[in-house]
Amino acid sequence: MVFTNVINPRSAVSRKNEFMQTLVRKGASIGANATIVCGNEIGEFAFIGAGTVVTKPVPACALIIGNPGRQTGWMSEYGQKLIFDDKGIAVCSESGQNLC
C-alpha cells in the first residue's frame, strides 16, 4: 500500500513544507495496493479493501472499498463483516460480542 505525503505533488517543485500527517489507529487493516491520501485518519479496527483509494477520514470499524473509497459496512475487531438486525444490533461471528 502507499501513503501520499502532499495533496498536490509536482516532481519539479519542492513541497516539503506541505507534507501532511496521516494517522492509522490501532487495529486498522489496509489491503494490498491501497492508496491513502495524506491528511486523513484511519480509525481503530477500520478495514480498507485492496486497491482502495482513501480520500477522506475513515471512521472506526468502517469497511471502505473502491476508488474513491466508500463505506459499505462495518467490521468487528476480529475482522468479521457485521450484519445488523432490525434492532440495530450486530453479533461478531468469531467473538460472539454484541455490537451496536
N, C-alpha and C positions, 0 to 999 in steps of 0.2 A: 504494500500500500504506500501511498505518497501523502506527505504533508506539504502544502504550499507555504510560502513564507511572506509573500506580498500579494496584494489584491491585483495590481497592475504591473506585472513583470515585463521588463524590456531588457534584452541582452546587452544593449549598448548604453543603458542608463543605470547608474548605481543608485539603488533604492534601499540600502542597508538601514537607513534611518526610518524606513516604513515597515520594517519587519513587525508582524503581528503574532501574538501568542495564541496557541491552540491548547486547550486543556482537555485531557482524556481522563475521566473519572474512573475510580476503582471498579473492576469487573467488566468494563466495556469490551466488546469484541468487534474487531474491524476486519472485514473479509479481504481476501486477495484482490489486488488491483483496484481497491477503493482509493478515491482521492478525497482528502479532507482539505477544503479551502480554509486558509488561515483566518484566525479571529473567532472561530466557533468553538463551543464547548460540547463535548460528548458526555452525556450524563451517565451515572452509575448503572452498570449492567445493561446499557444500551447495546443493540445488535445492529451493526452496519453490514449489509449484504455485500458479497463480492461484486466488484465493478461499480459500486455506488459512488456518486459524486455528492458529497455533503456540502451544501451551500449556506446552511443556516444552523443555529444551535439545535442539538438533539436532546429531548427530554430523557430523564432516567427511565430505563426499561423499555424504551421505544424500539420498534423494529423498523428500520429505514432501508429502502431498496430503490434502485433506479437512478436515472440521470435526467434531471436533477433528482436527488434523493427525496423520497416522500414516505411519510409514516403510513405503514399498512397494518400495524398491530402493536401488540405488547409482548414482551418476553419476561420470563421468570428469571430469578438469579441463577437458575440451573440451565438456562439456555433453551427452555421449552416455550413454544408459542402459546400464549394464553387465550383461551376462549371464554368469554364472559357469558353468564346465564342472564335471564330476564331480570334478575335482582341486582345485576352489576357485580357479581362475584365470580372469580375465576379460581380454579384449583390447579396448581402446578402438577403435571402428570408424573414428575420424577420425585419431588419432595413431599407432595401432599399438602403443601401450605395453601391456605386460603388467602387470596389476594383481592383487594377491591380498591 
